[in-house]
Amino acid sequence: MLMRYTQRFKWCETWSGENRHDFIGLDDEEVIGRIQLDQTTPNKVGLWRWNVAAAPWVPRTVTPPRGWAETRGKALRLVEKHYESLKRRSVDR
């Protein structure tokens, strides 16, 4: 049986009300990342671009901090999982 992913953070439109398919994720008030529908990159149009925000408390980069996904849900999941990995690593130090 497939388990349904439950998003862990709040997501809202980057440009509220403009229907740009562009969202930021928030952990309380801290931006964790961004997802947006790619409409310009050759061979990537129609895919969702995702990237994890640079956090000042992260001592090193955990790769990959960005990429493309086939759906908005998958892009959101990748940002959240990557962000959680960064948080775990910063606590382990």
Backbone hydrogen bonds in HBPLUS format (Angstrom, degrees):
<---DONOR---> <-ACCEPTOR-->    atom                        ^
c    i                          cat <-CA-CA->   ^        H-A-AA   ^      H-
h    n   atom  resd res      DA  || num        DHA   H-A  angle D-A-AA Bond
n    s   type  num  typ     dist DA aas  dist angle  dist       angle   num
A0010-LYS N   A0026-LEU O   3.27 MM  16  5.21 142.8  2.42 157.2 151.1     1
A0026-LEU N   A0010-LYS O   2.72 MM  16  5.21 155.2  1.78 157.3 164.5     2
A0012-CYS N   A0024-ILE O   3.04 MM  12  5.68 158.4  2.08 156.3 161.8     3
A0024-ILE N   A0012-CYS O   2.91 MM  12  5.68 159.2  1.95 165.0 168.3     4
A0014-THR N   A0022-ASP O   2.85 MM   8  5.60 170.2  1.86 134.2 136.1     5
A0018-GLU N   A0015-TRP O   3.08 MM   3  5.80 161.0  2.12 148.3 148.6     6
A0037-LEU N   A0021-HIS O   2.87 MM  16  5.52 155.7  1.92 159.0 166.3     7
A0023-PHE N   A0035-ILE O   2.77 MM  12  5.33 170.3  1.78 166.4 169.8     8
A0035-ILE N   A0023-PHE O   2.91 MM  12  5.33 158.3  1.96 147.3 153.7     9
A0025-GLY N   A0033-GLY O   2.95 MM   8  5.38 161.3  1.99 139.5 143.4    10
A0032-ILE N   A0025-GLY O   2.80 MM   7  5.34 166.0  1.82 136.5 141.5    11
A0027-ASP N   A0030-GLU O   2.82 MM   3  5.16 164.1  1.84 153.4 157.8    12
A0030-GLU N   A0027-ASP O   3.03 MM   3  5.16 155.8  2.09 131.5 127.0    13
A0053-ALA N   A0032-ILE O   2.85 MM  21  5.13 161.8  1.88 112.2 118.0    14
A0034-ARG N   A0051-ASN O   2.89 MM  17  5.56 155.5  1.95 158.2 166.0    15
A0051-ASN N   A0034-ARG O   3.00 MM  17  5.56 146.7  2.12 157.2 163.8    16
A0036-GLN N   A0049-ARG O   2.91 MM  13  5.31 150.4  1.99 147.7 156.1    17
A0049-ARG N   A0036-GLN O   2.75 MM  13  5.31 155.1  1.81 169.0 160.2    18
A0038-ASP N   A0047-LEU O   2.80 MM   9  5.61 168.8  1.81 169.5 173.1    19
A0046-GLY N   A0038-ASP O   2.84 MM   8  5.67 163.0  1.87 167.2 163.7    20
A0044-LYS N   A0041-THR O   2.94 MM   3  5.29 156.1  2.00 138.4 137.9    21
A0047-LEU N   A0044-LYS O   2.92 MM   3  5.53 159.6  1.96 143.9 145.6    22
A0048-TRP N   A0069-ALA O   2.78 MM  21  5.08 169.3  1.79 162.5 161.1    23
A0069-ALA N   A0048-TRP O   2.76 MM  21  5.08 145.8  1.88 138.3 150.1    24
A0050-TRP N   A0067-GLY O   2.85 MM  17  5.46 166.4  1.87 152.5 153.7    25
A0067-GLY N   A0050-TRP O   2.95 MM  17  5.46 150.4  2.04 151.7 152.4    26
A0052-VAL N   A0065-PRO O   2.85 MM  13  5.42 158.7  1.90 160.8 164.2    27
A0058-VAL N   A0055-ALA O   3.10 MM   3  5.59 168.3  2.11 119.7 122.5    28
A0075-ALA N   A0071-THR O   3.08 MM   4  6.32 159.4  2.13 147.3 152.9    29
A0076-LEU N   A0072-ARG O   2.92 MM   4  6.13 163.8  1.95 155.1 159.4    30
A0077-ARG N   A0073-GLY O   2.99 MM   4  6.16 160.0  2.03 145.5 150.9    31
A0078-LEU N   A0074-LYS O   2.95 MM   4  6.19 154.8  2.01 147.8 154.2    32
A0079-VAL N   A0075-ALA O   3.07 MM   4  6.36 160.0  2.11 153.2 157.7    33
A0080-GLU N   A0076-LEU O   3.00 MM   4  6.25 170.3  2.01 155.3 157.9    34
A0081-LYS N   A0077-ARG O   2.90 MM   4  6.04 167.3  1.92 153.1 156.8    35
A0082-HIS N   A0078-LEU O   2.98 MM   4  5.99 159.4  2.03 144.2 150.3    36
A0083-TYR N   A0079-VAL O   2.87 MM   4  6.00 164.3  1.90 154.8 159.5    37
A0084-GLU N   A0080-GLU O   2.92 MM   4  6.11 161.6  1.96 149.6 154.7    38
A0085-SER N   A0081-LYS O   2.99 MM   4  6.19 147.4  2.10 140.9 149.7    39
A0086-LEU N   A0082-HIS O   2.98 MM   4  6.33 152.5  2.06 148.4 155.7    40
A0087-LYS N   A0083-TYR O   2.95 MM   4  6.31 155.6  2.01 150.6 157.4    41
A0088-ARG N   A0084-GLU O   2.95 MM   4  6.19 161.4  1.99 149.0 153.4    42
A0089-ARG N   A0085-SER O   3.01 MM   4  6.21 165.5  2.03 150.6 154.3    43
A0090-SER N   A0086-LEU O   2.98 MM   4  6.19 150.5  2.07 146.9 154.9    44
A0091-VAL N   A0087-LYS O   3.11 MM   4  6.33 144.4  2.25 145.5 154.4    45
A0091-VAL N   A0088-ARG O   3.18 MM   3  5.22 126.2  2.49  96.8 110.3    46
A0092-ASP N   A0088-ARG O   3.01 MM   4  6.25 148.2  2.12 148.4 157.7    47
